[in-house]
Amino acid sequence: MAETSKKTKQEMKALMVGIALDSDGHKRITTGPNFALVGGKEETHAEMTEKVIRINEKLEAKGKRLEDMSREEFDDIAREVGLRRS
């Protein structure tokens, strides 16, 4: 009898990463379930934090996880919260 092995698919995870390059001498790091934010002056860091929280709220309202979204869906939500692609 041949033995069959069942491969389990490793679940993919997605992470939003924000890096601010301005500084006032303080080291700021904020993490959440699907994001990590590093750096920035107090105002910049607060702005990044607000935007990832708003993205997460929109994901929850749609019943989606970050890793389940297409790039286009993510870009639409990012634009809605005021992010723009460089």
C-alpha positions as CSV (number, residue, x, y, z in Angstrom):
1,M,0.0,0.0,0.0
2,A,1.5,3.4,-1.0
3,E,1.6,6.0,1.7
4,T,0.3,9.4,0.6
5,S,1.6,12.5,2.3
6,K,-0.6,15.5,2.5
7,K,1.2,18.8,2.2
8,T,-0.3,21.6,4.2
9,K,-0.2,24.9,2.6
10,Q,1.4,27.5,4.8
11,E,-0.9,30.4,5.2
12,M,0.4,33.6,3.7
13,K,0.6,36.7,5.9
14,A,0.7,40.3,4.8
15,L,2.2,43.2,6.6
16,M,2.0,47.0,6.1
17,V,5.4,48.6,6.9
18,G,5.7,52.4,7.4
19,I,9.1,54.1,7.7
20,A,9.3,57.8,8.4
21,L,12.7,59.4,7.8
22,D,12.1,62.7,9.7
23,S,13.3,62.7,13.3
24,D,13.2,64.7,16.4
25,G,15.6,62.4,18.3
26,H,12.9,60.1,19.7
27,K,12.7,56.5,18.6
28,R,9.1,55.6,17.8
29,I,7.9,52.1,17.0
30,T,4.2,51.0,16.7
31,T,3.1,47.6,15.8
32,G,-0.3,46.0,15.3
33,P,-1.8,42.7,14.0
34,N,-0.8,43.5,10.4
35,F,1.5,46.5,10.6
36,A,4.8,47.9,11.8
37,L,5.6,51.6,11.9
38,V,9.1,53.0,12.6
39,G,10.5,56.5,13.0
40,G,9.2,59.9,12.4
41,K,8.5,63.0,14.4
42,E,5.5,62.8,16.7
43,E,3.2,64.3,14.1
44,T,4.4,62.0,11.3
45,H,4.3,58.9,13.3
46,A,0.7,59.7,14.5
47,E,-0.3,60.3,10.9
48,M,1.0,56.9,9.8
49,T,-0.7,55.2,12.8
50,E,-4.0,56.9,12.0
51,K,-3.9,55.7,8.4
52,V,-3.1,52.1,9.1
53,I,-5.9,52.0,11.7
54,R,-8.3,53.5,9.1
55,I,-7.1,50.9,6.6
56,N,-7.8,48.1,9.1
57,E,-11.3,49.5,9.8
58,K,-12.1,49.5,6.1
59,L,-10.8,45.9,5.8
60,E,-12.9,44.8,8.7
61,A,-16.0,46.6,7.2
62,K,-15.4,44.6,4.0
63,G,-14.9,41.4,5.9
64,K,-11.4,41.0,4.4
65,R,-7.9,40.3,5.6
66,L,-5.0,42.2,4.2
67,E,-3.5,39.0,2.7
68,D,-6.7,38.3,0.9
69,M,-6.8,41.6,-1.0
70,S,-5.6,42.3,-4.5
71,R,-3.1,45.1,-5.0
72,E,-5.8,47.1,-6.7
73,E,-8.2,46.7,-3.8
74,F,-5.5,47.8,-1.4
75,D,-4.6,50.8,-3.5
76,D,-8.2,51.9,-3.6
77,I,-8.5,51.7,0.2
78,A,-5.1,53.4,0.6
79,R,-6.3,56.3,-1.6
80,E,-9.5,56.6,0.5
81,V,-7.4,57.2,3.6
82,G,-5.1,59.7,2.0
83,L,-2.1,57.6,1.0
84,R,-0.6,58.1,-2.4
85,R,1.9,56.1,-4.4
86,S,5.3,57.9,-5.0
